[in-house]
Amino acid sequence: MAILGGFALLVWSADRFVEGAAATAGHAGMPSLLIGMVVVGFGTSAPEMVVSAMAALDGNPDLALGNALGSNIVNTGLVLGVTALVAPIAVHSKIIRRELPLLFGIGLGVGLMLWDDALTRTESLLLLAGFFGLIGWSVMAALRGHGDALETETVHELEGHAMTLGRAIFWLVLGLVLLIVSSRTLVWGAVTIAEVLGVSDLIIGLTIVALGTSLPELAASVVAARKGEHDIAIGNVVGSNMFNLLAVVGIAGVIAPMPSMAPEVLTRDWPVMMALFAALFVMGYGLRGQGRINRIEGVLLLLAFVAYNAWLVRSVLGA
């Protein structure tokens, strides 16, 4: 009940938080493209950030790491797979095309840090420094990217969710408070189930928690695809994945460094994530023309997600 209730409240509060934050930024005069790249990207990753921070504070860093890697696998395999089935995703934005190789590079960097089956506080601080560097790069790209396809789609979305400044601040604050409450409830329920079933925190983080914290991305991308806002659909996922690796892992590692972690992280979870990133790059970048994820490629992403989770189930049953 704690997990189900936590998920429902998490999705609702994340949606209110993102809308409130985007509207508040608009009233503050922030360019629409910057809102789409930074505010919305940060907001859709807020569930992962808060859940992982809570897990680390509770002494469950494996749950936090599993949430970050698992959410990226869910985002790329399940979210983009389902979204492409709803409507093939065409990538028009030049900014998103530049973000795709950057995402792959960030994934490689995180893998190098985890190579010794540990994550120190210093490495976590480096990830957070990379996160702030990414924010800075996003600001510069947004200021220089006037006329980008992502800007047009973001303007359309902001106009469709217009609200007064007072109402925007209300939803921003309430959404953040409820995010914290729902995350605390979700982590408690997930850890309790892991203890009762004798399953590791890592597995729970990779599956139940990762799926739950990625529900906002799933809802946002599917809705955007149905509206024909393809760049928002894929931009949500790419931005969230980068924030997960830099901010989510970084915050958790600063709170609770991981002197040792399960070897499966490097032999199973990280390679699967990187394989999905590589597939996303090939599909979305468009090496021979416009980037596009068609329905067949969406099915392949979904099959990869299902196969990975079957692998997890088999590892648990085998143990």
N, C-alpha and C positions, 0 to 999 in steps of 0.2 A: 504493500500500500504506500509505503514511503517513496519507493522508486517511481511508481505510477503517478502519484500525486506530485512528486518532485519534477518529473518530466513535463506534466501538463502545465504546472506553474512556471517552469523554466522556459518553455516555448512561448507562452503568453507574455511573460515579463520581458523576455529578450526582444520580442516584436515591439512592445511598448517602448522599451529603452532605445531601440534603434530609431523608431519614428520620432521620439522626443529629442534625441541627440541630433538627428539630421535637421529637424525643424529649428532647434535652438541655434545650430551652426548657421543655418540660412538667415535667421534674424540677425545674427552677429556679422553678416556680410561675407561669410566664407564662400568662395567660388563653388558652384555646383559640382564641378569635376573633382575638386578636393574633398567635398562631402562624400561623393560616391567612392573615392579611392580610400580615404582614411577613416572618416566617421562611420560609414556603413560597414566597411571591412573590420574595423575595430569592434563595432557593435555585434556583428554576427559571430565574432570569436569570444565575446564576453562570457558566454556560458562555459566554454572550455577553460578560460583564464580563472574564473571564480571557482569552478569545481576543482581544478588542479591545485589552486592555492589552498582551498579548504582541505583537500586530501593531504597535501604536504604538511599543513599545520597540525593535522591529526596524526602525523607520523606514518602516512601511507604514500611515500614518494613513487612506488611502483604503480600505484593506481593513477597518479598524476601523469607519469610518463606514458602509460598505456592509453590514457585518455587522449594525449596529444598525437601519438602515432596512429592510434585507432581512428581518431576523428579524421585525419588526413586520408586514411584508406577508405573510410565511409564517404567522405566528400568526393573523392576522385572516382571511386568505383560505383557506389550506390547513387549518390546525388546526381553526378553528371550522367550516369547510365540511365537513370529514370528520366531526367530532364531531356536527354537526347531522344528518348522514346516518345515523350510528349510532343516535342518539336525539335528537329535537327538544329544544332547550335552553330551559327555562322559567326566567326570572329572578325569583326570589322575594326575594333580598336587597336591602334598602333601601340598604345600603352600596355594593354594586356599581352600583346605579342612580345613586348620587352620583358614583361614580368615572368613569362614562362621559363626562359633559361635561367632567370634569377632564382626562381623557385627550385629548380633542379640543383643549382649551385649551393643554395642554403641547405638542401637535403644532404648533399655530399659533406658539407661542413659539419653538420650535426653528427653524421656517421663517423667522421674522424674523431670527434670528441668522445663518442661512445665506444671507440675501438678497444679501449682497455676495460670494457665492462664496468665503467664508472663515470660519474659526472660530478666534478668538483664545483665548489662555489665560484672559483675563478672562471671556469668554463661557462658557468651559468651567467655570470656577469658579462662575459663576452657576448653571449647570446642576446642579453638585454641591450648591450651597446649596439649590436647589429639591428635589433628591433628599432631603436631610436634612429639609427642610420637609415633604415628602410622608410621610416616616417618622413625623415628629411628628404630622401630621394622622391618619395611620393608627392611631397609638397612642391618640389621643383618641377616634377613631371606634370603635375596638375596646372601649375602656373604657365608652363610652356605649351601645354597641350590643348589650347583653345580650339574648339571645332572638332575635337575627337568624338568618335561615335558614342563613347561611354558618357560624355558630357550631355549629349542630346537626350539619351535615355534617362539619365539622372534628373535632368530638368523636368522631364515628363512625369517621373515618379514623385518628385517634390511637389509639383503642382497638384497631383492627385491626392496628396496627404497634407495639404496646407492646414496650419493651425496657428492660433495666437501664441505669442511668446510665453504668456503665463501658463497656458495649457501645455506647451512644449516642455517647459521646465518641470511642471507637475509630473508628466509621464516619464521624463528623464530620471527624476529622483525616485519616484515610486518603482519604476522598472528596475533600477539598480538595487534598491532595498529588497525587492522580491527575488531578484536574481541571487542575492546572497542567501536569503532564507531557503529558496528552493534548492540551491546547490548544497547547502548544509544537510538538508533532508535527504537528497539524492545520495550523497556520499555516505551518510550513516546507513541507509538501506543497502547500498551496494556492498559496503564492508561487512555488514552483518550477514548478508547472503553468502559472501565469499567464505566467511568463517564457518557457517553452518554446512555448506557444501564441500568444504575442504579445497576450494579452488583459490588459486593465487590472486592477489590484488591486480597483478598485471593482466591476467585474462579477463577479469571483470572490467578493467579499464578499457581494454581493447574491444570489448563487445558491447555489453549493456550500457555502460557510461558513455562510450564513444558514440554509439548510435543515438542516445538521448540528447547529447550536447550538439549533435550535428543536425537535429531536426529543424532548427531555424534556417540553416543553409538549404536544406531540402525544400522547405516551404517557399523560401524566397526565390530559389532558382526555378522551381516549377512554375510559380506564378509569373515570373519574369519571362520565361520561355513562352508561355501561353499568350502573353501580351506582345510577343515579338521582340522583346528587349533582350536579345541574345548576349550582348556584351555584359549586361548586369548579371545574367545567369551564370556565365563562366567566371566573371570577375569576382563574384561572391566567393566562389570556391578557391580560386587562385590566391586571393588576398587572405582568406581565412587560413589556408594551408601555411602560408608564410608566417602569419601571426602565431599560429599554433607552434611552429618549430622554434621561433625566436622568443616570443613572449611567454607562451604557456610553459614550455620546457624551462625557459630561463627563470621565471618566477618560482616555479616549483623547486628548481635546483638551488636557488638562493635561499629559500626558506628551509629546505631539507636536502643537503647534498647527498648524492647516492654513491657511497664508497664501493658498493658492489650491486650488480643487477643481474637478472636472469640472462644467461647466454643466448636464449632464444630471441632476445631483442635484436641482436646483430645477425643471427643466422636465419631468422624467419620474418620478423615484423618490419625491420628497416629495409631489407631487400625488396619485400613486397611493395612497400610504400614507394621506393625508388623506381621500381618497374612501372608502377602506375603513373608516376611523374613523367617517366620517359615516354609512355604511351600518350599522355596528355600533351606533351611537347610536340610530338610528331603529328598528332591530330590537330591541335589547336594553332600551332605556329604557321602551318601551311608552307612547307618547304618548296612546293612547286606551284603555289598560288595562294588563294584565300584559305585561311584556316577554317576547318569545319568538322564538327563531330556529328556524323550521320547516325541513323537508327541502328545500322549493323554494328558500328563501332560502339554505340551505346550498349547494345546487347553484350559485346565482348567485355566491356568494362563491368557490367553487372555479373557476368559469368566469373570474372576474376575475383570480384568481391565475394560471391557465393563460395567459390573454391577455397579462398583464404579462410573463411569462417568454418567451412567443413574441416579444414586442416586444424584449426583451433579446437573444434569439438573432438576430433580424433586424438589430439594430443592430451586433452583432459581425460577422455575415456581410457586412453592408454596408460595414463599415470595412475 
